[in-house]
Amino acid sequence: MVGSGAIGSGGVRPAAISTLPVQGVGAQHTGRGCAALVHAQDWSGTSLGPITGWDPAVRAAVELMLASPVPMMLTFGSECLVLYNDAYADVLHDLHPAALGRPAAEAFGEAWLHSGMGDVIGQVHRTGRAVLEPESQVPIRPGGTEPAFYTQGHSVVRDSRGAVAGVLTVAAEATQVIHRLQSLGELTARLAGALTIDDVTRVVLAYAMSSFDLDHCVLAVDDGLAYRYVRRIRGEMLDEADERLPPVWRRANSDPSAPLVAAAESGRATFVADGEPLRDVASDRHERRVRALAALPLRTPSLRGALTMGFTRAHTWLPAERALLKAAAELVAQAAERARRFEAQHGTAQLLQRSMLPEHLPELDTFRIAARYDVGVDGNAAGGDFYDAFRLADGRLAMVLGDVAGHDVRAAAVMGQVRAALRALALTDPTPPSVLAGLDRLVGSLSAESRNEEIFVTVVYGVLDPTDGTIILSSAGHPPPVLRRAGHRGGPATAELVKVPPGAPLGLGGRWQTGSLRLEPGDTILMFSDGVVERRGRPLNDGLDALVAAAAGSASGDPRNMCSLATAAVEGTTDDDVAVLAVEHALAMSRAATMLVPAEPTGPSRVRQWMSTRLREWSVPEPVIGAAILCTSELTTNALLHAGTPAQVHIDLNAERLLVSVADTGTRGSVIRARADALASRGRGLGLIEDLSDSWGTDPTVRGSTVWFEMLLIREDQDG
């Protein structure tokens, strides 16, 4: 459902959702009082349990079924408890009301074993896949009559956790009804995969606009004492035309007379068939044109909100349609509450993780340093990967990358202890064997305290002498770093794994030897955790070879570029966290400048003026200045719009390249591993950055994220 509607540049067209036309009144039935029977029956002795404790999603499906004028039956659970509405009672005839609330095999007898009845429903329950049977028989012979023919649609009903609760069977000649139920089933399935409020919003707005052919739709959720909302309008050029962008949230008018606010506060749905429902609160001409409006509350114990759907023409909200909308709103509310809990848990875990990592890395005259940490696929737990780089008392640089086994708070706590101990040891005696020996004693002590829980820690640690580029390294069971040698005199760059003497992981009482290398100007060393190169079902050497090849093929040895490249060098996904640290011996000292951009509309124009002045002072070629200003303006606009906080623009220039980064402090970033294509600015930014820069990427930080791009000043076709 995500992605229906406009498709931006470079976007991928997702699967379309079923069209949901407006249904007319169904066939008349005799009225068997099924709703009263269902509410009066004692369900406490069944797998459904007391009716007051029914799962909200199941209850919504039952209410939808009972309110529908077309024949519907719900078989719940593995024993297939039978519930149905008045129209389906007409189909059952003499079997009603005895069949209600009984297992299907008892209620229907031999007919349940007939092909097209129990077998099909059982298949749908097991697989979760909907089945449509055009002109199939309902194999029940009430009163000795001949079997009736119906178009039957079977689709699963899921509870609020996304698990299959039962199968809904629709027996009708009108395919429009089946489209409605299939569409609701698709909504349920796609909401089950929505992790964040942004994800839920995309799914719901796409569902509503495409399924109901709306002119206007708004989803709002509470944000403290106020509400924030996302709006879709038919034919409007959307900021999120490229669906990879976060939706653009706006502050809602707090007027209690606004239908959206009234529904959210009161918990009652309202329907206007023809009038001017938004006249007094309209913010623009689009809202003033709305004539028909449905305002549906989104209410859970921890969330308040509303969903409004509107037409610019008169529209009669029929009872079946109202029931469908209320059921959909309950599903949306449950999904939004789950997403809010996930975001809170995810934010806490990631803040814990990144608060234990250095927020700023040292700045050296001729050595540039960058690091990156990406959470695993789950994205919802702290992990044990870590990196660090810090100056020693004698001016040398200590650098380390390590991995504590595990993906939980305990692993993160051990990681914090190991990192703090390493700093203390290095500031006393920075030689690698001495530092690793001290850490070995610490991990051994922690393992003894944990008793039955084994602690497994690997580390690669080195000391860089900036006077000559010499690095002394030791490894405690960790993958060796990659060394990228710059191509000299027109030759290509090369890369290899550093030959570090292998040593035992920490805590096993090992001894460690050292290896050494020299970083020449233009060279880069890259330390990484095993999540960079390990993939399930593939040899480790394949990942190492891919990383070395990617490093050799990089357009430059810039450390930020190398970190971004490393996280995408090996195909496939990893469940592990990823940490990388890169240090480059620069060919010459850089010139740098930083600007703090206020979160206001004039921010991007200020950045353009500042960059233009500074880059011309530095004699940067005019074509590079124009491209850099355009890209920076797009990224700044994106940061201010979607994070809602001030942005920091940093430019760094040396003889080879111009590096620009834009950082924000927002907390509504992506919850899965950051990808370079996830932060395009308003659809066109993605194409601009890809076309105008030589490399670019995103770096998550303690709070928010940083987007950067690099433009080479000396290109291969200009060499010689």
C-alpha positions in Angstrom: 0.0 0.0 0.0 3.0 2.3 0.6 3.7 4.2 -2.6 0.3 4.4 -4.2 -0.3 7.8 -5.6 2.3 9.9 -7.3 5.7 8.4 -8.0 8.7 10.6 -7.8 12.0 10.5 -9.7 13.8 7.3 -9.2 10.8 5.8 -7.2 9.6 2.3 -7.5 6.0 1.7 -8.3 4.5 -0.5 -5.5 1.7 -2.9 -5.9 -1.6 -1.2 -6.4 -4.4 -1.7 -3.8 -7.8 -3.0 -4.8 -10.2 -0.4 -6.0 -13.0 0.1 -3.5 -16.1 1.5 -5.3 -19.0 2.9 -3.4 -21.5 0.1 -2.8 -25.2 0.4 -3.1 -27.7 -1.2 -0.7 -27.6 -5.0 -0.9 -30.4 -7.4 -1.3 -33.1 -7.5 1.3 -33.1 -10.2 3.9 -35.7 -11.4 6.5 -33.8 -10.1 9.5 -32.7 -12.9 11.9 -31.4 -10.7 14.8 -27.8 -12.0 14.6 -26.3 -8.9 16.2 -28.5 -9.3 19.3 -27.8 -13.0 19.4 -24.0 -12.5 19.2 -24.0 -9.8 21.9 -26.4 -11.9 24.2 -24.5 -15.2 23.8 -22.1 -16.4 26.5 -18.8 -16.8 24.8 -16.7 -17.4 27.9 -16.7 -21.1 27.3 -15.2 -20.7 23.8 -11.8 -19.8 22.5 -13.1 -16.3 21.9 -13.6 -15.7 25.6 -16.0 -13.1 27.1 -17.1 -10.6 24.5 -15.8 -7.7 26.7 -12.3 -9.0 26.3 -12.3 -9.6 22.5 -9.3 -8.3 20.7 -10.1 -4.9 19.2 -9.3 -5.9 15.6 -11.5 -9.1 16.0 -14.3 -7.1 17.5 -14.1 -4.6 14.7 -14.3 -7.4 12.1 -17.3 -8.9 13.9 -19.1 -5.5 14.1 -18.4 -4.9 10.4 -19.8 -8.3 9.5 -22.9 -7.8 11.6 -23.6 -4.4 10.1 -23.2 -5.6 6.5 -26.3 -6.1 4.3 -24.6 -8.9 2.4 -24.1 -12.5 3.6 -20.9 -12.8 5.7 -19.6 -15.6 8.0 -16.6 -15.5 10.3 -15.0 -18.8 11.4 -12.8 -18.1 14.4 -9.7 -20.0 15.6 -8.5 -23.5 14.8 -11.9 -25.0 15.7 -13.6 -22.6 13.3 -16.3 -21.1 15.7 -19.1 -19.9 13.5 -20.4 -16.3 13.6 -22.5 -14.7 10.8 -24.9 -11.9 10.1 -28.6 -11.7 9.2 -28.0 -12.0 5.5 -26.0 -15.2 6.0 -28.7 -16.5 8.3 -31.0 -16.5 5.3 -28.5 -18.7 3.4 -28.4 -21.1 6.4 -32.2 -21.1 6.7 -33.1 -24.0 9.2 -29.6 -24.3 10.5 -30.0 -20.8 12.1 -29.7 -20.1 15.0 -28.3 -23.4 16.1 -25.1 -23.0 14.1 -24.2 -19.7 15.8 -21.2 -20.0 18.1 -20.6 -23.7 17.4 -17.6 -25.3 15.7 -18.2 -25.4 12.0 -17.8 -29.2 11.8 -20.7 -29.6 14.3 -22.8 -26.7 12.8 -22.7 -27.9 9.2 -22.1 -31.6 9.5 -21.1 -33.4 6.2 -21.4 -30.1 4.3 -18.3 -28.9 6.1 -16.3 -31.7 4.4 -17.6 -30.8 1.0 -15.1 -29.4 -1.5 -15.2 -25.6 -1.4 -16.2 -25.3 2.2 -14.0 -26.5 5.1 -11.0 -27.3 2.9 -10.9 -23.8 1.4 -11.4 -22.0 4.7 -8.8 -24.2 6.4 -6.3 -23.4 3.5 -6.9 -19.7 3.9 -6.4 -19.9 7.7 -3.1 -21.8 7.3 -1.6 -19.8 4.5 -3.0 -16.3 5.2 -3.7 -15.9 1.5 -7.2 -14.8 0.3 -9.2 -17.0 -2.0 -11.9 -15.8 -4.4 -14.4 -18.5 -5.7 -16.6 -17.0 -8.5 -20.0 -18.7 -8.8 -19.1 -21.5 -6.3 -21.7 -23.6 -4.4 -22.5 -23.1 -0.8 -22.9 -26.8 -0.1 -25.7 -26.5 2.4 -29.2 -27.9 1.7 -31.6 -26.3 4.2 -35.0 -27.9 4.1 -34.0 -30.3 1.3 -33.5 -27.4 -1.2 -30.9 -27.5 -4.0 -27.5 -25.9 -3.3 -27.3 -22.2 -3.7 -24.7 -20.5 -5.9 -22.7 -17.5 -4.6 -19.5 -15.7 -5.4 -17.5 -16.4 -2.3 -14.5 -14.5 -1.0 -12.4 -15.9 1.9 -9.8 -13.7 3.5 -8.1 -13.8 6.9 -8.9 -11.6 9.8 -5.9 -10.6 11.9 -5.8 -9.5 15.5 -4.2 -6.3 16.6 -0.8 -8.1 16.8 -1.0 -9.1 13.2 -1.7 -12.8 13.9 -4.4 -14.7 12.0 -7.5 -14.9 14.1 -10.0 -16.3 11.7 -11.4 -16.4 8.2 -14.1 -14.1 6.9 -16.3 -15.5 4.1 -18.4 -13.2 2.0 -21.2 -14.9 -0.1 -22.6 -12.5 -2.5 -23.2 -11.9 -6.2 -21.8 -8.3 -5.9 -18.1 -8.3 -6.4 -18.0 -4.8 -4.9 -18.4 -6.2 -1.5 -15.5 -8.6 -2.0 -13.4 -5.7 -3.1 -14.2 -3.9 0.1 -13.2 -6.9 2.3 -10.1 -7.6 0.3 -9.1 -4.0 0.6 -9.6 -4.1 4.4 -7.5 -7.3 4.5 -4.7 -5.6 2.5 -4.8 -2.6 4.9 -4.5 -5.0 7.9 -1.6 -6.8 6.3 0.3 -3.7 5.4 -0.3 -2.1 8.8 1.2 -5.2 10.4 4.5 -4.3 8.7 4.5 -0.6 9.6 7.1 0.1 12.3 6.8 3.9 12.8 4.1 6.5 12.8 5.5 7.7 9.4 5.1 4.2 8.0 1.5 4.0 9.3 0.7 7.3 7.9 1.9 6.4 4.4 0.0 3.1 4.4 -3.3 4.7 5.6 -3.2 7.7 3.3 -2.4 5.6 0.3 -5.2 3.1 1.2 -7.8 5.9 1.7 -7.0 7.9 -1.4 -6.8 4.9 -3.7 -9.6 2.8 -2.2 -12.3 5.5 -1.8 -11.3 7.8 -4.6 -11.1 10.7 -2.2 -10.4 14.3 -2.9 -9.0 15.1 0.6 -7.6 13.0 3.4 -5.9 13.8 6.7 -4.4 11.7 9.4 -3.6 13.4 12.8 -2.1 12.1 16.0 -1.6 13.9 19.3 1.8 15.6 20.0 1.7 16.7 23.6 -1.3 19.0 24.1 -1.7 19.6 20.4 -2.0 17.6 17.2 0.1 17.1 14.2 -1.2 15.9 10.8 -0.3 14.8 7.3 -2.6 15.7 4.5 -3.2 14.3 1.0 -5.1 16.1 -1.7 -6.1 14.7 -5.1 -3.8 16.0 -7.8 -1.5 17.9 -5.4 2.3 17.6 -6.0 3.4 15.9 -2.9 6.5 16.5 -0.9 6.7 12.8 -0.4 6.2 12.0 -4.1 9.3 9.8 -3.6 7.8 7.5 -0.9 11.2 7.1 0.7 10.9 10.5 2.2 9.3 11.0 5.6 5.8 12.5 5.4 5.6 16.2 6.0 3.9 16.8 9.4 2.1 20.1 10.1 0.6 21.5 13.3 -3.2 21.2 13.5 -5.5 24.0 14.3 -6.5 23.5 18.0 -10.0 24.9 17.4 -12.3 22.4 19.2 -15.0 22.9 16.5 -12.7 21.5 13.8 -14.1 18.0 12.8 -10.6 16.5 13.2 -10.1 17.8 16.7 -13.7 17.1 17.8 -13.4 13.4 16.7 -10.0 13.0 18.4 -11.2 14.6 21.6 -14.7 13.0 21.8 -14.0 9.6 20.3 -17.2 9.9 18.2 -17.3 9.6 14.4 -19.2 12.2 12.4 -20.4 12.1 8.8 -21.5 15.1 6.6 -23.1 14.2 3.3 -23.3 17.7 1.9 -22.4 21.1 3.2 -19.3 23.1 4.2 -17.8 21.1 7.1 -14.4 22.8 7.0 -15.6 26.4 6.3 -14.8 27.8 9.8 -11.4 26.1 10.1 -10.2 25.9 6.5 -6.5 26.7 6.0 -6.7 27.1 2.2 -9.0 26.8 -0.9 -8.6 23.0 -0.9 -10.3 22.6 2.4 -13.0 25.2 1.6 -14.1 23.1 -1.4 -14.8 20.0 0.7 -18.6 19.2 0.8 -18.8 15.7 2.2 -16.6 14.7 5.2 -16.2 11.6 7.4 -14.2 12.3 10.7 -13.2 9.1 12.4 -11.5 9.0 15.9 -8.3 7.1 16.5 -8.4 6.3 20.2 -6.3 3.9 22.3 -5.1 4.1 25.9 -1.9 5.9 24.8 -2.9 7.7 21.6 -5.4 10.2 20.4 -5.9 11.2 16.8 -8.3 11.3 13.9 -8.7 10.3 10.3 -10.8 12.5 8.0 -11.9 11.7 4.4 -13.5 14.2 2.2 -15.1 14.8 -1.2 -15.6 18.0 -3.1 -19.0 16.6 -4.2 -22.0 15.4 -2.2 -21.6 11.9 -0.9 -24.0 9.7 1.0 -22.2 7.7 3.7 -24.2 4.4 3.6 -24.4 2.2 6.8 -22.1 -0.5 5.4 -19.6 2.1 4.3 -19.7 3.7 7.8 -19.1 0.3 9.4 -16.2 -0.3 7.1 -14.6 3.1 7.9 -15.0 2.6 11.6 -13.4 -0.9 11.4 -10.6 0.5 9.4 -10.1 3.4 11.9 -9.8 0.9 14.8 -7.1 -1.0 12.8 -5.3 2.2 12.2 -5.4 3.3 15.8 -4.0 0.0 17.0 -1.2 0.2 14.4 -0.4 3.8 15.4 -0.2 2.8 19.1 2.2 -0.1 18.3 4.3 2.2 16.1 4.5 4.8 18.9 5.7 2.1 21.4 8.3 0.9 18.9 9.6 4.4 18.3 10.0 5.0 22.0 11.8 1.7 22.6 13.9 2.2 19.5 14.8 5.8 20.4 15.9 4.7 23.9 18.0 1.8 22.6 19.7 3.9 20.0 20.3 6.8 22.3 21.9 4.5 24.8 24.1 2.9 22.1 25.3 6.1 20.5 25.7 8.0 23.8 28.4 5.5 24.6 30.3 6.3 21.4 32.4 9.5 20.9 30.3 12.3 19.6 33.3 14.1 18.1 36.5 12.7 16.8 39.9 14.4 17.0 41.0 16.9 14.4 44.6 16.6 13.2 46.4 18.8 10.7 47.2 16.2 8.0 45.1 13.3 9.2 41.4 13.1 8.7 39.2 10.7 10.8 35.6 9.5 10.3 33.5 6.8 11.8 30.1 5.3 11.3 27.8 3.1 13.3 24.7 1.4 11.8 22.2 -0.7 13.8 21.3 -4.1 12.6 18.1 -5.0 10.6 16.0 -5.2 13.8 16.9 -1.6 14.7 15.3 -1.9 18.1 18.1 -3.0 20.4 21.4 -1.7 21.6 24.5 -3.7 20.5 28.1 -4.2 21.4 30.0 -2.8 18.4 32.1 0.3 19.3 34.8 2.6 17.9 37.0 5.3 19.4 39.9 7.6 18.5 41.6 10.0 20.9 44.8 12.0 21.4 47.5 10.6 23.7 49.7 12.8 26.0 52.6 12.6 23.5 50.6 13.8 20.6 50.0 10.4 19.0 46.5 9.1 18.1 45.0 6.0 19.6 42.3 4.3 17.6 40.3 1.2 18.3 37.4 -0.8 16.9 35.8 -3.6 18.9 32.8 -6.0 19.1 31.1 -7.3 22.2 28.9 -10.3 21.3 25.2 -9.7 21.7 22.4 -7.4 20.7 21.0 -6.2 24.0 21.5 -3.7 26.8 23.9 -6.0 28.5 26.2 -6.1 25.4 26.0 -2.3 25.3 26.9 -2.0 29.0 29.9 -4.3 28.6 30.9 -2.3 25.5 30.8 0.9 27.6 33.0 -0.6 30.3 35.6 -1.9 27.8 35.8 1.4 25.9 36.2 3.4 29.2 38.8 1.0 30.4 40.7 1.1 27.1 41.0 4.9 27.4 42.3 4.7 30.9 44.8 2.0 30.0 46.0 3.8 26.9 46.5 7.1 28.7 48.8 5.2 31.1 50.7 2.9 28.7 49.5 3.2 25.1 51.5 0.2 23.7 49.0 -2.2 22.1 50.1 -5.4 24.0 49.9 -3.6 27.3 46.4 -2.2 26.6 45.0 -5.5 25.4 46.5 -7.3 28.4 44.7 -4.9 30.7 41.4 -5.3 28.8 41.9 -9.1 28.9 42.0 -8.9 32.7 38.8 -6.7 32.8 36.8 -9.1 30.5 38.0 -12.1 32.5 36.7 -10.5 35.7 33.4 -9.5 34.1 33.0 -13.1 32.8 33.7 -14.5 36.3 31.0 -12.2 37.8 28.4 -13.2 35.2 28.9 -16.9 36.0 26.9 -18.8 33.4 26.9 -16.1 30.8 30.0 -16.0 28.6 31.4 -12.7 27.5 33.0 -12.6 24.1 35.0 -9.5 23.0 37.2 -8.8 20.0 39.3 -5.7 19.5 41.8 -4.2 17.0 43.8 -1.4 18.5 46.5 0.8 17.1 48.6 3.9 17.8 49.3 6.4 15.0 52.4 8.7 15.0 51.3 11.8 13.0 55.0 12.8 12.5 55.7 10.0 10.0 52.4 8.1 9.6 53.6 5.0 11.4 50.9 2.8 13.0 51.5 0.0 15.5 48.6 -2.5 15.7 47.5 -5.5 17.7 44.4 -7.6 17.3 42.5 -9.7 19.8 40.5 -12.0 17.6 39.3 -9.2 15.4 39.2 -9.0 11.5 42.3 -7.2 10.2 41.9 -3.6 8.9 41.9 -2.7 5.2 44.7 -0.5 3.9 44.0 1.6 0.8 47.1 2.8 -1.0 46.6 5.9 -3.2 47.7 5.6 -6.8 50.8 7.6 -7.4 52.0 9.2 -10.7 48.7 8.3 -12.4 48.6 4.7 -11.2 45.4 3.1 -9.8 44.7 2.8 -6.1 45.3 -0.6 -4.4 43.9 -2.2 -1.3 44.9 -5.1 1.0 44.2 -6.6 4.4 46.8 -5.4 7.0 49.0 -8.2 8.2 48.4 -8.1 11.9 49.6 -11.0 14.1 46.4 -12.9 15.2 45.7 -13.0 18.9 43.0 -14.5 21.1 39.8 -12.7 22.0 39.8 -10.8 25.3 39.2 -12.7 28.5 41.1 -15.9 27.5 44.5 -14.9 29.0 46.3 -14.6 25.6 49.4 -12.8 24.5 49.4 -10.3 21.7 52.1 -9.3 19.2 52.2 -6.1 17.1 52.4 -5.3 13.4 53.3 -2.0 11.9 52.7 -0.1 8.7 53.2 3.4 7.4 50.4 5.6 6.0 51.8 7.6 3.1 50.1 10.8 2.0 46.9 9.8 0.3 46.6 6.4 2.1 43.7 5.4 4.3 43.3 2.6 6.9 39.8 1.2 7.6 38.9 -0.7 10.7 35.5 -2.5 10.7 33.4 -4.9 12.7 32.4 -8.4 11.4 28.9 -7.2 10.5 30.5 -5.4 7.5 31.7 -8.6 5.8 29.7 -11.5 7.3 26.6 -12.8 5.5 24.5 -15.9 6.2 25.3 -18.8 4.0 28.4 -17.2 2.5 32.1 -17.7 3.3 33.8 -14.9 5.3 36.5 -14.6 2.7 33.9 -13.5 0.1 33.0 -10.6 2.2 36.6 -9.6 2.9 37.4 -9.8 -0.8 34.4 -7.6 -1.6 35.4 -5.0 0.9 39.1 -4.9 -0.3 37.8 -4.6 -3.9 35.5 -1.7 -3.0 38.2 0.1 -1.2 40.6 -0.2 -4.2 37.8 1.1 -6.5 36.9 4.1 -4.4 37.2 7.4 -6.1 39.0 8.8 -3.2 40.4 7.8 0.2 38.4 10.3 2.1 37.5 8.6 5.4 33.8 9.6 5.4 33.5 8.2 1.9 35.4 5.0 2.9 33.0 4.5 5.9 29.9 4.8 3.7 31.4 2.6 1.0 32.3 -0.1 3.5 28.8 -0.5 4.9 27.5 -1.2 1.3 30.5 -3.1 -0.1 29.1 -6.6 0.6 25.7 -7.6 -1.0 22.9 -8.8 1.2 21.7 -7.7 4.6 23.1 -8.5 8.0 21.4 -9.0 11.4 24.5 -7.7 13.1 25.4 -4.1 13.9 28.1 -2.4 11.8 30.9 -0.1 13.0 33.7 1.3 10.9 36.5 3.8 11.6 38.7 5.3 8.9 41.9 7.4 9.1 43.4 9.1 6.0 46.8 10.7 5.7 45.9 13.8 3.7 48.1 15.1 0.9 47.8 18.6 2.3 46.2 20.5 5.1 42.5 21.3 4.7 40.6 24.6 5.0 37.3 24.3 6.8 34.3 26.4 7.9 31.1 25.8 9.7 27.7 27.6 9.7 24.8 27.0 12.1 21.5 27.5 10.1 18.4 28.5 12.1 15.2 26.6 11.6 13.4 29.3 9.6 12.5 29.8 5.9 15.4 32.1 5.2 17.9 29.4 6.3 18.7 27.9 2.8 19.2 31.3 1.3 21.7 32.3 4.0 23.6 29.1 3.4 23.8 29.8 -0.4 25.2 33.3 0.3 27.7 32.1 2.9 29.0 29.2 0.7 29.3 31.4 -2.4 31.4 33.9 -0.5 33.6 31.4 1.2 34.3 29.1 -1.8 35.2 32.0 -4.0 37.6 33.3 -1.3 39.2 29.8 -1.5 39.4 30.0 -5.4 37.2 26.9 -5.9 36.4 26.5 -9.7 33.1 28.1 -10.6 31.4 24.9 -11.9 32.1 23.2 -8.5 30.8 26.2 -6.6 27.5 26.2 -8.5 27.0 22.4 -8.1 28.0 22.5 -4.4 25.6 25.4 -3.5 22.7 23.6 -5.3 23.3 20.3 -3.4 23.8 22.0 -0.1 20.7 24.1 -0.5 18.7 20.9 -1.1 20.1 19.1 1.9 19.7 22.1 4.2 16.0 22.4 3.1 15.5 18.7 3.8 17.1 19.0 7.2 15.1 22.0 8.3 11.8 20.7 6.8 11.9 17.1 8.1 13.9 17.4 11.3 12.4 20.8 12.4 15.6 21.8 14.1 18.6 24.0 13.3 21.1 22.5 10.9 24.9 22.7 10.8 26.7 23.0 7.5 30.4 22.1 7.4 32.7 22.6 4.4 36.2 21.1 4.1 38.5 21.8 1.1 41.8 20.4 0.2 43.8 20.1 -3.1 41.8 17.0 -4.1 38.2 17.5 -3.2 35.4 19.6 -1.6 33.5 17.8 1.2 30.2 19.3 2.5 28.1 17.9 5.3 24.7 19.0 6.6 23.8 17.7 10.1 20.5 18.0 12.0 19.5 17.0 15.5 16.1 15.6 14.7 14.9 12.4 16.2 12.5 11.2 13.5 15.0 9.5 11.3 14.8 6.1 9.7 14.6 3.1 12.1 16.3 0.7 9.8 19.8 0.8 8.6 20.4 4.2 7.0 20.7 4.1 3.3 22.0 6.9 1.1 18.8 7.0 -0.9 16.6 7.5 2.2 17.2 11.2 2.7 16.6 12.7 -0.8 15.1 16.2 -0.6 11.6 16.5 -1.9 12.0 14.0 -4.7 14.5 15.9 -6.8 17.3 16.0 -4.2 18.1 12.4 -4.8 18.8 13.0 -8.5 20.7 16.2 -7.8 23.1 14.6 -5.4 23.7 11.5 -7.5 24.3 13.6 -10.7 26.4 16.4 -9.3 28.6 14.7 -6.6 31.3 12.1 -6.9 30.1 10.3 -3.7 27.6 10.9 -0.9 26.0 9.2 2.0 24.4 9.5 5.4 25.9 9.1 8.9 23.6 8.6 11.9 24.8 10.5 15.0 23.9 10.5 18.7 20.9 12.7 17.8 19.7 13.1 14.3 21.8 12.4 11.2 24.4 13.9 8.9 24.2 13.9 5.1 27.4 14.6 3.2 28.7 14.7 -0.4 32.1 14.9 -2.0 33.2 16.7 -5.2 36.6 15.9 -6.7 38.6 18.9 -7.9 41.1 16.8 -9.9 39.4 14.3 -12.1 41.0 11.3 -13.9 40.3 12.8 -17.3 42.2 15.9 -16.3 45.3 14.0 -15.0 48.6 14.3 -16.9 
